Amino acid sequence: MNYVMGCIDGSRSAEAVCDYAAWASQRLNAPLRFLHVLDHPRSPARADLSGAIGLGSREQLLEELASLDEQRGKLALEQGRLMLVAARERATADGIARPESCQRHGDLVESLVELEPATRLLVIGQQGETGASLGQQVGRQLEWVIRTMHRPILVTPAEFTAPRSAMLAFDGSATTRKGVEMLAGSPLFKGLPIHLVMVGASTGEAAAQLDRARGELERAGFTVPVAIRPGDVEPTLHAYQAEHGIDLLVMGAYGHSRIRQFLVGSTTTTMLRTTRTPLLLLR
């Protein structure tokens, strides 16, 4: 069974993750599962302090440290359980009949890779629990998740707004052509206009590529405005998005042209940091 997987933690994005995951679950007619991963650093290993502790108090202090570690672990486990309960209740209020939940110990990326075969869409917050405030720093594990996963990933901002329009950053590469096919065949954006925007020089080849992509989406029933804009990718896409009031940006995660250069390295972090709307990354 292929789930919409909502990855929740104690960050500001958690409620929006719940709402976007419920929105996607309903539109895709796919079951919803929430995942909380209890990372190992939440329960740190007991340090060997024998060299700094007097012989008379060493054993007692180590026992107290072990007890504190155990208490931290239990509290973190219970906190995660309560998060999952709250997520299921919120999804039920959003109209999901039987949301599921899963709590795991270990590394987030490893857990997601293990669950990947049963994942149709991953929904994750723009900002992780241990990061700085939104708009200043991308969640510390988010880029690793994007690089590792081979499923579509919906990265959410801190607040939910039901998308009423979408924009695909199109560059003519195999990745974005596949993205057009995915959008045409998916019910996720049914009834929403999809803007096709290419950043670069306006050439005959570029116009022909856009026309082919537009035709495929129009045959699937979409309204498809198209545009070719000069400039740098990130500010140009944001400017077009703001100009047309577009609620959701869709991009290929790793293409083979300017989008690839844009998404690899520090510019990936820039885009994820600067977006104020959800960002759907296609693989």
Backbone torsions as a table, in degrees:
resi	resn	phi	psi	omega
1	MET	NA	131.1	-178.2
2	ASN	-97.0	116.6	-175.1
3	TYR	-97.4	153.6	155.4
4	VAL	-81.0	118.7	-174.3
5	MET	-104.4	113.4	177.0
6	GLY	-97.1	117.2	-176.0
7	CYS	-95.5	111.3	-174.3
8	ILE	-115.5	153.8	175.5
9	ASP	-150.3	-158.2	-178.5
10	GLY	-93.4	19.6	-176.3
11	SER	-83.2	171.6	177.3
12	ARG	-65.7	-21.1	-176.9
13	SER	-80.9	-8.9	-168.4
14	ALA	-59.2	-44.5	-178.5
15	GLU	-66.2	-40.0	177.8
16	ALA	-65.5	-37.7	175.5
17	VAL	-58.2	-45.3	178.0
18	CYS	-57.8	-46.4	-175.6
19	ASP	-70.3	-42.9	178.5
20	TYR	-67.3	-36.9	178.1
21	ALA	-65.1	-40.4	177.5
22	ALA	-65.6	-41.4	177.8
23	TRP	-59.6	-47.2	-178.9
24	ALA	-67.3	-39.0	179.7
25	SER	-60.3	-43.0	-179.6
26	GLN	-68.2	-42.4	-176.9
27	ARG	-72.1	-33.7	179.3
28	LEU	-85.8	-9.9	-174.2
29	ASN	53.9	45.2	-178.1
30	ALA	-120.2	146.9	178.6
31	PRO	-64.9	154.0	-176.4
32	LEU	-112.5	132.4	175.8
33	ARG	-132.2	134.4	174.6
34	PHE	-100.6	139.4	-179.5
35	LEU	-121.5	132.0	170.3
36	HIS	-125.9	125.9	-179.1
37	VAL	-108.9	122.0	177.4
38	LEU	-87.5	101.8	-174.5
39	ASP	-70.7	147.0	-179.3
40	HIS	-56.8	-38.3	-179.8
41	PRO	-61.3	-17.9	177.9
42	ARG	-65.1	-25.3	178.1
43	SER	-125.0	80.9	-171.0
44	PRO	-64.1	147.6	178.4
45	ALA	-66.9	149.1	-178.9
46	ARG	-70.7	126.5	-179.7
47	ALA	-76.4	151.5	175.4
48	ASP	-87.2	100.2	-177.1
49	LEU	-103.2	18.2	-172.9
50	SER	-60.6	-30.7	-179.0
51	GLY	-74.4	-14.6	-176.9
52	ALA	-113.6	7.8	-176.7
53	ILE	-120.4	135.7	177.8
54	GLY	-64.3	152.4	-175.6
55	LEU	-58.4	-35.5	-175.1
56	GLY	-71.8	-28.8	-174.1
57	SER	-109.9	-2.8	-172.1
58	ARG	-60.9	-51.9	-175.1
59	GLU	-63.6	-41.8	-179.5
60	GLN	-64.3	-42.7	-178.7
61	LEU	-67.4	-40.2	178.1
62	LEU	-63.8	-36.8	176.6
63	GLU	-65.0	-40.2	178.0
64	GLU	-65.3	-40.0	177.5
65	LEU	-63.4	-41.4	178.3
66	ALA	-63.5	-39.5	179.1
67	SER	-65.1	-40.4	177.8
68	LEU	-63.8	-41.9	177.7
69	ASP	-60.7	-41.2	180.0
70	GLU	-64.7	-42.0	178.6
71	GLN	-64.2	-42.4	177.6
72	ARG	-59.1	-44.3	-180.0
73	GLY	-61.5	-43.2	179.4
74	LYS	-65.5	-40.9	179.3
75	LEU	-65.6	-41.7	178.7
76	ALA	-64.5	-39.3	178.3
77	LEU	-63.0	-45.1	-179.5
78	GLU	-67.9	-39.0	177.1
79	GLN	-60.1	-44.3	178.2
80	GLY	-63.6	-39.2	178.5
81	ARG	-62.4	-42.7	179.2
82	LEU	-66.5	-36.0	175.3
83	MET	-59.8	-43.4	-179.2
84	LEU	-67.0	-39.2	176.0
85	VAL	-60.2	-47.0	179.9
86	ALA	-63.2	-38.5	179.6
87	ALA	-64.6	-43.7	178.9
88	ARG	-63.8	-41.0	179.0
89	GLU	-63.8	-39.4	-179.8
90	ARG	-67.7	-41.4	179.0
91	ALA	-65.7	-37.4	177.0
92	THR	-62.5	-41.8	176.8
93	ALA	-64.3	-28.0	177.4
94	ASP	-80.7	-4.5	175.6
95	GLY	108.7	7.8	178.8
96	ILE	-85.8	128.7	-172.9
97	ALA	-71.4	-51.4	-174.5
98	ARG	-136.4	69.6	177.3
99	PRO	-65.4	143.5	179.4
100	GLU	-107.6	170.1	177.8
101	SER	-146.3	157.6	-178.0
102	CYS	-148.7	131.1	176.2
103	GLN	-119.6	131.7	-177.2
104	ARG	-133.0	155.1	173.1
105	HIS	-101.9	145.9	173.9
106	GLY	124.5	-150.7	-176.6
107	ASP	-89.2	136.0	-178.1
108	LEU	-60.2	-49.8	-176.1
109	VAL	-62.9	-43.9	179.3
110	GLU	-62.0	-40.0	178.8
111	SER	-63.9	-43.0	-179.7
112	LEU	-66.1	-37.0	177.9
113	VAL	-64.2	-41.0	178.8
114	GLU	-64.8	-33.5	-178.7
115	LEU	-91.0	-3.0	-174.6
116	GLU	-56.8	-41.4	-179.4
117	PRO	-58.1	-26.6	-179.8
118	ALA	-99.5	10.4	-176.7
119	THR	-105.7	125.1	174.9
120	ARG	-92.8	-40.8	179.1
121	LEU	-146.3	131.3	175.6
122	LEU	-99.4	130.0	176.5
123	VAL	-114.7	123.6	-174.4
124	ILE	-143.1	149.4	-177.5
125	GLY	-75.2	149.9	177.0
126	GLN	-63.6	-31.8	-176.1
127	GLN	-120.9	127.0	178.4
128	GLY	-80.7	169.2	-176.1
129	GLU	-63.4	-34.5	-174.2
130	THR	-95.0	1.6	-178.3
131	GLY	-85.0	-178.0	176.9
132	ALA	-79.6	-172.0	-177.4
133	SER	-67.7	155.8	-179.9
134	LEU	-56.7	142.1	179.0
135	GLY	88.3	-5.0	179.8
136	GLN	-114.1	-32.8	-174.6
137	GLN	-153.6	134.0	175.7
138	VAL	-74.7	145.0	178.2
139	GLY	-49.2	139.9	-168.5
140	ARG	-63.3	-26.9	-177.5
141	GLN	-103.5	-4.2	-172.3
142	LEU	-62.5	-44.7	-178.2
143	GLU	-63.9	-36.6	177.4
144	TRP	-64.5	-39.1	177.3
145	VAL	-61.0	-46.2	-177.8
146	ILE	-63.8	-41.2	-178.7
147	ARG	-70.1	-28.4	-171.9
148	THR	-92.7	-40.2	-174.4
149	MET	-72.6	150.0	176.4
150	HIS	-121.1	36.5	174.6
151	ARG	-127.0	156.2	174.6
152	PRO	-58.3	141.3	-177.2
153	ILE	-125.3	123.5	176.2
154	LEU	-101.5	111.4	-180.0
155	VAL	-95.3	123.2	-171.4
156	THR	-105.7	150.1	170.2
157	PRO	-78.6	-168.5	-174.2
158	ALA	-81.1	-17.8	-178.1
159	GLU	-129.1	147.0	-176.8
160	PHE	-92.2	133.6	168.1
161	THR	-137.0	122.7	-179.4
162	ALA	-61.0	121.4	-177.6
163	PRO	-61.2	136.2	176.0
164	ARG	-115.3	-6.5	177.3
165	SER	-160.1	160.3	-179.4
166	ALA	-139.8	159.8	178.0
167	MET	-135.1	128.3	174.9
168	LEU	-101.5	121.4	173.7
169	ALA	-76.4	106.9	-170.6
170	PHE	-108.9	133.0	178.9
171	ASP	-130.0	7.4	178.6
172	GLY	81.5	-1.8	-179.3
173	SER	-74.5	168.8	177.9
174	ALA	-60.5	-36.0	-178.9
175	THR	-64.3	-46.7	-177.8
176	THR	-77.4	-27.1	172.6
177	ARG	-65.3	-40.3	174.8
178	LYS	-64.5	-35.2	177.1
179	GLY	-61.1	-39.2	177.0
180	VAL	-61.8	-43.9	178.7
181	GLU	-61.6	-41.9	-179.5
182	MET	-63.9	-44.0	179.7
183	LEU	-65.7	-40.0	-178.8
184	ALA	-64.5	-33.5	-176.2
185	GLY	-97.3	-0.2	-176.0
186	SER	-104.8	141.8	176.1
187	PRO	-80.5	0.1	-174.2
188	LEU	-59.0	-39.6	-176.2
189	PHE	-110.2	17.8	-178.4
190	LYS	-56.4	128.4	179.7
191	GLY	87.2	-4.9	179.7
192	LEU	-102.3	142.1	171.8
193	PRO	-67.9	143.2	177.6
194	ILE	-120.9	113.2	177.3
195	HIS	-82.9	132.9	172.7
196	LEU	-103.9	118.7	-175.7
197	VAL	-125.2	125.3	176.3
198	MET	-111.5	131.2	178.3
199	VAL	-101.4	120.0	-178.6
200	GLY	151.1	-165.2	-178.5
201	ALA	-75.1	142.8	178.7
202	SER	-84.8	98.7	-178.9
203	THR	-117.7	167.6	177.3
204	GLY	-62.4	-39.4	179.3
205	GLU	-64.1	-43.7	179.5
206	ALA	-61.7	-43.9	179.9
207	ALA	-63.3	-38.5	179.5
208	ALA	-66.2	-40.1	178.1
209	GLN	-63.2	-42.8	178.0
210	LEU	-64.7	-39.2	-180.0
211	ASP	-63.1	-41.3	179.1
212	ARG	-64.5	-43.2	179.6
213	ALA	-65.6	-42.3	179.1
214	ARG	-61.8	-42.4	-179.9
215	GLY	-60.3	-40.5	179.9
216	GLU	-64.2	-42.3	179.9
217	LEU	-71.6	-37.1	178.7
218	GLU	-66.0	-37.0	177.1
219	ARG	-65.0	-25.0	176.9
220	ALA	-85.4	-0.7	174.4
221	GLY	101.7	8.5	-177.7
222	PHE	-91.3	149.8	165.6
223	THR	-86.0	127.3	-167.8
224	VAL	-132.6	88.3	168.4
225	PRO	-69.1	145.3	179.2
226	VAL	-127.8	154.4	179.1
227	ALA	-156.9	146.0	169.9
228	ILE	-118.7	122.2	-177.0
229	ARG	-123.6	134.9	174.6
230	PRO	-78.8	161.7	174.8
231	GLY	124.2	-174.5	176.1
232	ASP	-78.9	146.6	-169.4
233	VAL	-59.8	-55.8	-171.1
234	GLU	-62.4	-53.5	-179.4
235	PRO	-67.8	-30.7	-179.6
236	THR	-68.3	-43.0	178.1
237	LEU	-64.8	-43.7	179.3
238	HIS	-63.3	-39.3	-179.8
239	ALA	-64.6	-44.0	178.7
240	TYR	-64.2	-40.9	-179.9
241	GLN	-61.4	-44.3	178.9
242	ALA	-67.8	-39.4	-178.6
243	GLU	-61.3	-36.7	-175.2
244	HIS	-105.9	5.1	177.4
245	GLY	60.8	43.1	-175.5
246	ILE	-84.3	133.8	-171.9
247	ASP	-87.4	-21.7	-172.8
248	LEU	-147.0	133.5	179.1
249	LEU	-105.5	133.5	179.4
250	VAL	-117.4	132.5	-179.5
251	MET	-143.1	155.1	168.8
252	GLY	-77.3	133.2	-175.2
253	ALA	-67.9	-40.8	180.0
254	TYR	-142.5	94.8	178.0
255	GLY	-93.6	-156.8	-176.1
256	HIS	-133.2	28.0	178.4
257	SER	-145.2	-136.8	-177.6
258	ARG	-64.8	-31.7	177.8
259	ILE	-64.9	-36.7	177.1
260	ARG	-63.6	-47.8	179.1
261	GLN	-60.1	-36.3	-178.0
262	PHE	-67.2	-37.5	-172.6
263	LEU	-93.0	-13.1	-178.9
264	VAL	-91.8	137.1	175.0
265	GLY	78.4	-146.5	-169.5
266	SER	-66.9	-26.5	-178.0
267	THR	-69.3	-28.2	173.7
268	THR	-57.9	-49.1	179.7
269	THR	-60.8	-38.0	179.6
270	THR	-61.5	-46.1	-178.9
271	MET	-65.2	-46.0	179.4
272	LEU	-63.4	-34.5	-179.4
273	ARG	-73.9	-35.5	-171.8
274	THR	-90.8	-18.0	-178.4
275	THR	-68.5	140.8	177.8
276	ARG	-113.1	5.4	177.9
277	THR	-127.1	166.6	177.4
278	PRO	-62.2	149.2	-177.8
279	LEU	-125.9	115.9	178.8
280	LEU	-97.4	117.7	179.9
281	LEU	-103.1	124.3	-177.1
282	LEU	-99.8	143.1	176.8
283	ARG	-117.8	NA	NA
